[in-house]
């Protein structure tokens, strides 16, 4: 691994930025984490974390106490800048790169010859080049890389994350990284930085290919989840247990069907395939269909709950889970959250009880519309129980508590 110690600014202290900043600090770099949220900055500077991620709290506490990581509202002059901000979509699934643009504008005044700028945010193809073009207009006194050239004051590259929430601290180190430079020199510079902490292989390519690689990985997963979710709809129509069906089909040596669920969530899989569809709408027919299947699953679940309510004597519904996946606190693009929000709109007379062990207050969209309660209490009070997230704590619940309840199990926990 490269032993050179650098000063690094990481813009964005979310689920990827903070673990990355902490990991860089742990190998000896001087890291400044930048975030627009003063509460996040204060929390990190106390050596604490504002998200749930295994082993992150100990690492942040250690590197902050050692003076290797600190947080700020503004960037500082550094050897390298890593942009790890959100890239959501706007109306009609149009990519929104405004956060990336804001980050580029924030670091532009700090740039000095020899600096390296790396975009980690999952982005539409061409975004890295757009960042470089923006920096050119903001800093005409500096030279920036262009394809086919070798010399530039500033190097610009793209290196997407590919980690699993709950295993981020392990996978940041062990997983291979795809590093795309606007020029080969840019890619090499970025690789020298990542090799200070990555034990996986750092594979070099151009920026556009690296951007498309990240989108392709998530579209592939979305397609496979979409197949499982569509199977669950078909099996419900035909009176077949989808969980048993999948177990039987997966006995084929070349079949590996994923498990269905209430939809697809998280900032990556639920968003990134739309970037491909937006870029190539005529060609991305299969990718679009998978997105539509997965986006439609929460509404199908809601219809199931409404049907159960129409037949039940009581009108109390226990919704188990709000996170987008098991054992994390991340609610971004969560189908579970969407289901509860839609239920609150379509069944205003129902009593909604929400159990989510990884949060201590309801999101703003549910305040006054639902009640946060421990899982055991929610089940005890409910007429209908909806399993939305297969948290470990939910899997260990005493099933005798479900007697005389109407069960809607979207995760196959009680199959």
C-alpha positions as CSV (number, residue, x, y, z in Angstrom):
1,X,0.0,0.0,0.0
2,X,1.0,3.6,-0.7
3,X,2.5,5.1,2.5
4,X,2.2,8.8,1.6
5,X,0.1,10.7,4.1
6,X,-2.2,13.4,2.7
7,X,-4.6,16.0,3.8
8,X,-8.0,15.0,2.5
9,X,-11.4,16.8,2.4
10,X,-14.4,14.5,2.2
11,X,-17.6,16.4,1.2
12,X,-20.7,14.7,2.6
13,X,-20.7,12.8,5.9
14,X,-23.5,10.4,5.2
15,X,-23.6,6.6,5.0
16,X,-20.6,6.5,2.6
17,X,-18.8,9.8,3.3
18,X,-18.3,9.3,7.1
19,X,-17.1,5.7,6.9
20,X,-14.7,6.7,4.0
21,X,-13.4,9.6,6.0
22,X,-12.9,7.5,9.1
23,X,-11.1,4.8,7.1
24,X,-8.8,7.3,5.5
25,X,-8.0,8.8,8.9
26,X,-7.3,5.4,10.4
27,X,-4.4,4.8,8.0
28,X,-2.8,8.2,8.9
29,X,-4.2,10.8,6.5
30,X,-5.4,14.1,8.0
31,X,-9.1,14.2,7.1
32,X,-11.6,17.0,7.2
33,X,-15.2,15.9,6.8
34,X,-17.5,18.5,5.4
35,X,-21.3,18.5,5.9
36,X,-24.0,21.2,5.5
37,X,-25.7,20.0,8.7
38,X,-24.3,21.6,11.8
39,X,-25.7,18.8,14.0
40,X,-23.7,16.2,11.9
41,X,-20.5,18.3,12.2
42,X,-20.9,18.7,16.0
43,X,-21.7,15.0,16.4
44,X,-18.6,13.9,14.6
45,X,-16.4,16.4,16.4
46,X,-17.5,14.8,19.6
47,X,-16.3,11.5,18.3
48,X,-19.8,10.2,17.8
49,X,-21.9,9.1,14.8
50,X,-25.3,10.0,13.6
51,X,-26.0,6.8,11.6
52,X,-26.1,3.1,12.5
53,X,-23.3,1.2,11.0
54,X,-21.4,-1.7,12.7
55,X,-17.9,-0.8,14.0
56,X,-18.1,2.8,12.7
57,X,-18.6,4.3,16.2
58,X,-15.4,2.9,17.6
59,X,-13.4,4.0,14.6
60,X,-14.7,7.5,14.5
61,X,-14.1,7.9,18.2
62,X,-10.5,6.7,17.8
63,X,-9.5,8.9,14.8
64,X,-11.2,12.0,16.2
65,X,-9.4,11.5,19.6
66,X,-6.1,11.1,17.7
67,X,-6.7,14.3,15.8
68,X,-6.8,12.6,12.4
69,X,-10.5,13.4,11.7
70,X,-12.5,16.5,12.3
71,X,-15.6,17.9,10.8
72,X,-16.4,21.3,9.4
73,X,-19.1,23.2,7.6
74,X,-16.7,24.3,4.9
75,X,-13.9,22.7,2.9
76,X,-10.2,23.4,3.5
77,X,-7.2,23.4,1.2
78,X,-6.2,19.8,0.8
79,X,-4.2,17.4,-1.4
80,X,-7.3,15.5,-2.3
81,X,-11.0,16.0,-2.3
82,X,-13.6,13.3,-2.2
83,X,-17.2,14.2,-3.1
84,X,-19.7,11.8,-1.5
85,X,-23.1,13.6,-1.6
86,X,-26.5,12.3,-2.6
87,X,-27.7,12.1,-6.2
88,X,-31.5,11.7,-6.1
89,X,-33.9,12.1,-9.0
90,X,-36.4,14.9,-9.7
91,X,-39.8,14.7,-11.3
92,X,-40.3,11.9,-13.8
93,X,-37.1,10.2,-12.6
94,X,-34.7,12.9,-14.0
95,X,-31.3,12.7,-12.3
96,X,-30.6,15.5,-9.8
97,X,-26.9,16.3,-9.7
98,X,-27.3,19.6,-7.9
99,X,-25.7,18.4,-4.7
100,X,-22.6,17.3,-6.7
101,X,-22.5,20.7,-8.4
102,X,-22.8,22.4,-5.0
103,X,-19.9,20.3,-3.7
104,X,-17.8,21.2,-6.7
105,X,-18.5,24.9,-6.2
106,X,-17.5,24.6,-2.5
107,X,-14.1,23.0,-3.2
108,X,-13.2,25.2,-6.2
109,X,-11.7,28.1,-4.3
110,X,-9.5,25.7,-2.3
111,X,-7.9,24.0,-5.3
112,X,-4.2,24.3,-5.7
113,X,-1.9,22.8,-8.4
114,X,-1.4,19.1,-7.8
115,X,-4.8,18.5,-6.1
116,X,-6.9,15.4,-6.8
117,X,-10.7,15.5,-7.1
118,X,-12.6,12.3,-6.8
119,X,-16.3,11.9,-7.3
120,X,-17.8,8.9,-5.3
121,X,-21.5,9.8,-5.6
122,X,-23.4,7.4,-7.8
123,X,-24.0,9.5,-10.9
124,X,-25.3,9.5,-14.4
125,X,-22.8,8.8,-17.1
126,X,-20.8,12.0,-17.9
127,X,-21.1,13.6,-14.5
128,X,-17.4,13.4,-13.7
129,X,-16.7,15.3,-17.0
130,X,-19.3,17.8,-16.1
131,X,-17.7,18.4,-12.7
132,X,-14.4,19.0,-14.4
133,X,-16.0,21.4,-16.9
134,X,-17.6,23.3,-14.0
135,X,-14.3,23.6,-12.2
136,X,-12.7,24.9,-15.4
137,X,-15.2,27.8,-15.4
138,X,-14.7,28.4,-11.7
139,X,-10.9,28.3,-11.7
140,X,-9.7,29.5,-15.1
141,X,-6.2,30.0,-13.5
142,X,-5.8,26.2,-13.3
143,X,-5.5,23.6,-16.0
144,X,-7.8,20.5,-15.9
145,X,-7.6,17.1,-17.6
146,X,-8.9,16.4,-21.0
147,X,-9.1,13.1,-22.8
148,X,-6.0,12.6,-24.9
149,X,-3.8,14.9,-22.8
150,X,-1.4,14.1,-20.0
151,X,-0.6,17.3,-18.2
152,X,-2.9,19.2,-15.9
153,X,-2.8,21.1,-12.6
154,X,-5.8,19.2,-11.2
155,X,-6.6,15.5,-11.6
156,X,-10.2,14.4,-11.7
157,X,-11.5,10.8,-11.3
158,X,-14.6,8.7,-10.4
159,X,-14.6,5.9,-7.9
160,X,-18.1,4.6,-6.9
161,X,-18.7,2.8,-3.6
162,X,-19.9,-0.8,-3.7
163,X,-20.6,-1.6,-0.1
164,X,-23.4,-3.3,1.8
165,X,-25.0,-1.4,4.7
166,X,-24.2,-3.3,7.9
167,X,-20.8,-4.4,6.4
168,X,-19.5,-1.1,5.2
169,X,-16.4,-1.0,7.3
170,X,-15.3,-4.5,6.1
171,X,-16.3,-4.0,2.5
172,X,-14.6,-0.6,2.1
173,X,-11.3,-2.4,2.7
174,X,-11.9,-5.8,1.1
175,X,-13.9,-5.1,-2.0
176,X,-12.4,-4.4,-5.4
177,X,-12.7,-0.8,-6.6
178,X,-13.4,0.5,-10.1
179,X,-11.5,3.7,-10.6
180,X,-12.2,5.8,-13.7
181,X,-10.1,8.8,-14.6
182,X,-10.8,11.5,-17.2
183,X,-7.3,10.5,-18.3
184,X,-5.1,7.5,-17.3
185,X,-3.0,9.8,-15.2
186,X,-6.1,10.8,-13.2
187,X,-6.9,7.2,-12.6
188,X,-3.4,6.3,-11.5
189,X,-3.4,9.2,-9.0
190,X,-6.7,8.1,-7.6
191,X,-5.6,4.5,-7.3
192,X,-2.5,5.6,-5.3
193,X,-4.9,7.1,-2.8
194,X,-7.3,4.2,-2.5
195,X,-4.5,1.7,-2.2
196,X,-3.6,3.3,1.2
197,X,-6.5,1.4,2.7
198,X,-8.1,-0.9,0.1
199,X,-6.9,-4.5,0.1
200,X,-9.1,-5.4,-2.9
201,X,-7.9,-4.8,-6.4
202,X,-8.2,-1.3,-7.8
203,X,-9.1,-1.7,-11.4
204,X,-8.6,1.3,-13.7
205,X,-10.8,2.5,-16.6
206,X,-12.1,5.7,-17.9
207,X,-14.6,7.9,-16.0
208,X,-17.7,7.1,-18.1
209,X,-17.1,3.4,-17.9
210,X,-16.7,3.6,-14.2
211,X,-20.0,5.6,-13.9
212,X,-21.8,3.0,-16.0
213,X,-20.3,0.1,-14.1
214,X,-21.9,1.4,-10.9
215,X,-25.3,1.9,-12.5
216,X,-25.1,-1.5,-14.2
217,X,-24.3,-3.3,-10.9
218,X,-27.4,-1.8,-9.3
219,X,-29.6,-2.3,-12.3
220,X,-28.6,-6.0,-12.4
221,X,-29.7,-6.4,-8.8
222,X,-32.9,-4.5,-9.4
223,X,-33.8,-6.8,-12.3
224,X,-33.3,-9.9,-10.2
225,X,-35.4,-8.5,-7.3
226,X,-38.0,-7.4,-9.8
227,X,-38.3,-11.0,-11.1
228,X,-38.8,-12.2,-7.6
229,X,-41.4,-9.5,-6.8
230,X,-43.3,-10.3,-10.0
231,X,-43.3,-14.0,-9.1
232,X,-44.9,-13.1,-5.8
233,X,-47.7,-11.3,-7.6
234,X,-48.3,-14.2,-10.0
235,X,-48.2,-16.8,-7.1
236,X,-50.7,-14.8,-5.2
237,X,-53.0,-14.8,-8.2
238,X,-52.6,-18.6,-8.6
239,X,-52.7,-19.6,-5.0
240,X,-49.1,-20.8,-4.8
241,X,-46.7,-20.2,-1.9
242,X,-44.0,-18.1,-3.5
243,X,-41.4,-18.9,-0.8
244,X,-41.9,-22.7,-1.4
245,X,-41.8,-22.1,-5.1
246,X,-38.5,-20.3,-5.0
247,X,-36.9,-22.9,-2.7
248,X,-38.0,-25.6,-5.2
249,X,-36.8,-23.7,-8.3
250,X,-33.5,-22.9,-6.6
251,X,-32.7,-26.6,-6.4
252,X,-31.8,-26.3,-10.1
253,X,-28.0,-26.0,-10.3
254,X,-28.1,-22.9,-12.4
255,X,-31.1,-21.1,-10.8
256,X,-30.7,-18.6,-7.9
257,X,-33.9,-16.6,-7.5
258,X,-33.8,-13.9,-4.9
259,X,-36.5,-13.5,-2.2
260,X,-39.4,-11.1,-2.9
261,X,-40.2,-8.2,-0.5
262,X,-42.4,-5.1,-0.2
263,X,-40.4,-3.3,-2.9
264,X,-36.9,-2.0,-3.3
265,X,-35.3,0.7,-1.2
266,X,-32.1,2.4,-0.4
267,X,-30.4,5.2,-2.2
268,X,-28.8,3.0,-4.8
269,X,-30.9,0.2,-6.2
270,X,-34.2,2.2,-6.1
271,X,-32.6,5.2,-7.8
272,X,-29.7,4.3,-10.0
273,X,-31.5,2.2,-12.7
274,X,-33.5,5.3,-13.6
275,X,-30.3,7.1,-14.5
276,X,-29.8,4.5,-17.3
277,X,-33.4,4.8,-18.4
278,X,-33.1,8.5,-18.5
279,X,-29.9,8.3,-20.6
280,X,-31.3,5.7,-23.1
281,X,-35.1,5.6,-22.8
282,X,-35.7,3.6,-26.0
283,X,-33.2,0.9,-25.3
284,X,-33.6,0.4,-21.5
285,X,-36.9,-1.4,-21.7
286,X,-36.2,-4.3,-19.4
287,X,-34.5,-2.0,-16.8
288,X,-37.5,0.3,-16.9
289,X,-40.0,-2.6,-16.4
290,X,-38.1,-3.9,-13.4
291,X,-38.2,-0.5,-11.8
292,X,-41.9,-0.3,-12.4
293,X,-42.5,-3.7,-10.9
294,X,-40.5,-2.9,-7.8
295,X,-42.0,0.6,-7.5
296,X,-45.5,-0.9,-7.8
297,X,-45.0,-3.5,-5.0
298,X,-45.7,-1.2,-2.1
299,X,-49.1,-0.2,-3.6
300,X,-50.0,-3.9,-4.0
301,X,-49.1,-4.5,-0.3
302,X,-51.3,-1.5,0.7
303,X,-54.2,-3.0,-1.2
304,X,-53.7,-6.3,0.7
305,X,-53.9,-4.4,4.0
306,X,-56.9,-2.4,3.0
307,X,-58.7,-5.6,2.0
308,X,-57.8,-7.1,5.4
309,X,-59.1,-4.0,7.1
310,X,-62.4,-4.3,5.3
311,X,-62.9,-7.8,6.7
312,X,-61.6,-7.2,10.2
313,X,-63.6,-6.3,13.3
314,X,-60.8,-4.1,14.7
315,X,-58.9,-1.4,12.8
316,X,-55.5,-1.4,14.4
317,X,-52.5,-2.3,12.2
318,X,-49.0,-3.1,13.4
319,X,-46.4,-2.3,10.8
320,X,-43.1,-4.0,11.7
321,X,-40.2,-2.0,10.3
322,X,-39.6,1.3,8.4
323,X,-36.0,0.8,7.2
324,X,-35.2,-0.1,3.6
325,X,-33.5,-3.3,4.7
326,X,-32.9,-5.4,7.8
327,X,-30.8,-4.2,10.7
328,X,-30.0,-0.7,9.5
329,X,-31.6,2.7,10.3
330,X,-31.6,3.9,6.7
331,X,-35.0,5.0,5.6
332,X,-34.0,6.4,2.2
333,X,-36.4,5.3,-0.6
334,X,-37.7,2.6,1.9
335,X,-40.8,0.7,0.5
336,X,-41.8,0.0,4.1
337,X,-42.0,3.7,4.9
338,X,-43.9,4.3,1.7
339,X,-46.4,1.6,2.6
340,X,-47.1,3.1,6.0
341,X,-47.3,6.6,4.4
342,X,-49.8,5.4,1.8
343,X,-51.8,3.5,4.5
344,X,-52.1,6.7,6.5
345,X,-53.6,8.5,3.5
346,X,-55.9,5.7,2.3
347,X,-57.1,4.4,5.7
348,X,-57.2,7.5,7.9
349,X,-59.6,5.9,10.4
350,X,-57.2,3.0,11.0
351,X,-54.9,3.0,14.0
352,X,-51.3,2.6,12.7
353,X,-48.7,1.3,15.1
354,X,-45.1,1.3,13.9
355,X,-42.3,-0.8,15.3
356,X,-38.8,0.2,14.2
357,X,-36.0,-0.6,16.7
358,X,-33.4,1.6,14.9
359,X,-35.1,4.9,15.3
360,X,-36.4,6.8,18.3
361,X,-38.9,9.1,16.6
362,X,-41.2,8.8,13.6
363,X,-40.2,10.6,10.4
364,X,-41.9,13.9,9.7
365,X,-44.3,12.3,7.2
366,X,-45.9,10.1,9.9
367,X,-46.0,12.5,12.8
368,X,-49.6,12.6,14.0
369,X,-50.6,9.8,11.6
370,X,-49.0,6.8,13.4
371,X,-47.6,5.8,16.8
372,X,-44.2,4.4,17.4
373,X,-44.3,1.4,19.7
374,X,-42.2,-1.6,20.7
375,X,-42.9,-4.7,18.5
376,X,-44.4,-6.8,21.2
377,X,-46.8,-4.0,22.3
378,X,-47.7,-3.2,18.7
379,X,-48.5,-6.9,18.0
380,X,-50.5,-7.2,21.2
381,X,-52.7,-4.2,20.3
382,X,-53.1,-5.0,16.6
383,X,-55.8,-6.8,14.7
384,X,-53.6,-6.9,11.6
385,X,-49.8,-7.4,11.6
386,X,-47.7,-6.5,8.6
387,X,-44.1,-7.7,8.4
388,X,-42.3,-5.1,6.4
389,X,-38.6,-5.4,7.4
390,X,-37.0,-8.7,8.5
391,X,-34.9,-7.2,11.4
392,X,-33.3,-9.9,13.6
393,X,-35.3,-8.8,16.6
394,X,-38.5,-9.4,14.6
395,X,-37.5,-12.8,13.5
396,X,-37.0,-13.9,17.2
397,X,-40.5,-12.7,18.2
398,X,-42.7,-15.3,19.9
399,X,-45.1,-16.5,17.2
400,X,-47.7,-17.4,19.7
401,X,-48.3,-13.6,19.9
402,X,-49.7,-13.8,16.4
403,X,-52.6,-16.0,17.3
404,X,-56.0,-14.6,16.1
405,X,-54.2,-11.9,14.1
406,X,-54.4,-11.3,10.4
407,X,-50.9,-11.7,9.1
408,X,-49.5,-10.0,6.0
409,X,-45.9,-11.2,5.7
410,X,-44.0,-9.4,2.9
411,X,-40.6,-10.9,3.8
412,X,-41.5,-14.6,4.3
413,X,-40.4,-14.5,8.0
414,X,-43.4,-16.5,9.1
415,X,-43.7,-18.7,6.0
